[in-house]
Amino acid sequence: MVTKVIRFPNSSLSPKAEIKPANPQRPVVSNKRPRTQGIVRILITYGVRCLWASHVLLWPITSWVIALDVVYQFGRMIYLWEMRGPRAGVPFLLHFGVLVVLTFFAKTNVFKDTQKF
C-alpha cells in the first residue's frame, strides 16, 4: 500500500542513483564575528535595557508631568489660535507625540523575544 513505490516509465534515475548538487564546492563562511562588533552590540543592548528599566520605574510620575504639559500646550494652542504670528499647534503636536512615544516605550516589553547573551 503506502510502502509500494510506483516506477514511472522513461525515468532517468535508477533506484540507487545519487542526486549530486550542481556546485559541489560550498563557499567557506566564517561564523566568527569581529569581537568589537559583538561587544558594541552587547553594550547597546544593555544600555537600552537599563534605560527602559529606569523609564518604567519612573513612568507613574513622569506620565503625569508630561500629561499636564500636553494639557497646558493644548490650552495654549486654543488661546493662540486666532492670533497672528507664531502658532502653538506645532509645539502641541510635538509634545503629544513625545507622550505617545514614551507611553508606547513604557507599555511594551521590547525585550521578550531577544536572545540572552
C-alpha positions in Angstrom: 0.0 0.0 0.0 2.0 3.0 1.2 5.2 1.1 1.1 4.9 0.3 -2.6 6.9 2.5 -4.9 5.5 3.4 -8.3 8.1 3.5 -11.0 7.3 5.8 -13.9 8.3 4.8 -17.4 11.2 6.6 -19.0 12.6 7.5 -15.7 16.2 8.6 -16.0 17.0 7.9 -12.3 17.6 4.4 -11.2 16.6 3.4 -7.7 20.2 3.6 -6.5 21.2 6.7 -8.3 22.5 9.6 -6.2 21.5 13.2 -6.7 24.5 15.4 -6.8 24.4 19.1 -6.2 25.1 21.5 -9.1 28.0 23.2 -7.3 29.8 20.7 -5.1 32.2 23.3 -3.5 30.5 25.5 -1.0 32.0 28.8 -0.1 33.5 28.8 3.4 31.5 31.1 5.7 33.2 32.1 8.9 30.9 32.0 11.9 33.2 34.3 13.8 32.2 38.0 14.0 34.6 40.7 14.8 35.0 40.9 18.6 34.4 44.6 18.7 31.1 44.3 16.9 29.8 41.8 19.4 30.9 44.0 22.4 29.3 47.1 20.9 26.1 45.2 20.3 26.1 43.9 23.9 26.8 47.4 25.3 24.0 49.0 23.2 21.5 46.2 24.2 22.3 46.6 27.9 22.2 50.4 27.7 18.7 50.3 26.1 17.6 47.8 28.7 18.8 50.0 31.6 17.2 53.0 30.0 13.9 51.0 29.6 14.0 49.8 33.2 14.6 53.2 34.6 11.9 54.7 32.4 9.4 52.1 33.5 10.2 52.7 37.2 9.8 56.4 36.8 6.8 56.3 34.4 4.0 56.7 37.0 5.4 60.2 38.0 6.7 61.3 34.6 3.4 60.3 32.8 1.5 62.8 35.0 4.1 65.6 34.4 4.1 65.1 30.7 0.3 64.8 30.5 -0.1 68.1 32.4 2.4 69.6 30.0 0.3 68.4 27.0 -2.8 69.8 28.5 -1.1 73.2 29.0 0.1 73.1 25.4 -3.4 72.3 24.2 -4.8 75.3 26.1 -2.1 77.5 24.8 -2.8 76.3 21.3 -6.5 77.1 21.7 -5.8 80.5 23.2 -3.3 81.5 20.4 -5.5 80.0 17.6 -6.7 83.4 16.2 -3.5 85.5 16.8 -1.1 86.4 14.1 2.5 85.3 14.2 3.8 82.1 15.7 1.2 79.4 16.1 1.2 76.9 19.0 -0.1 73.9 17.1 3.3 72.5 16.2 4.6 72.5 19.8 1.4 70.9 21.0 1.7 68.1 18.3 5.4 67.6 19.3 4.6 67.3 23.0 1.7 65.0 22.3 3.9 62.9 20.0 6.5 62.6 22.8 3.8 61.5 25.2 2.6 58.8 22.8 6.1 57.5 22.1 7.1 57.4 25.8 3.8 55.6 26.6 4.4 53.0 23.9 8.0 52.5 25.1 6.8 52.1 28.7 3.9 49.8 28.0 5.5 47.4 25.5 8.0 44.8 26.5 10.6 45.2 23.8 12.9 42.5 25.2 10.6 39.5 25.4 11.9 37.9 22.2 15.6 38.8 22.3 18.4 36.4 22.8 20.3 36.2 26.1 24.0 36.9 25.9 
